[in-house]
């Protein structure tokens, strides 16, 4: 349904969801700056995982140079990368 404004201009009424429904992932890359403890603590803060899970992520990042630490919608990924980048961790968001 369209709503008419004054002056003959018509505004379309859109009832459909226009958000991007793609799954996204957060990747953290290894660096020579942060300690294991710093990465672990920031992961716990950002994604709410257990100490053991964060420790496994940190080890994977160290050995493989990167790790996917989260899958989800873009808004959640942006919030998570924001927290991770508070201490200068290098992150990236990619779509699946």
Protein Blocks (a to p, Z undefined) as FASTA:
>chain_A
ZZddehhiacdddfbdfbdfbdcdddddddfkbcfklmmmmmmmmnopafklmmmmmmmm
mmnopacfbdcdfklmmmmmmmmmmnopacddddZZ
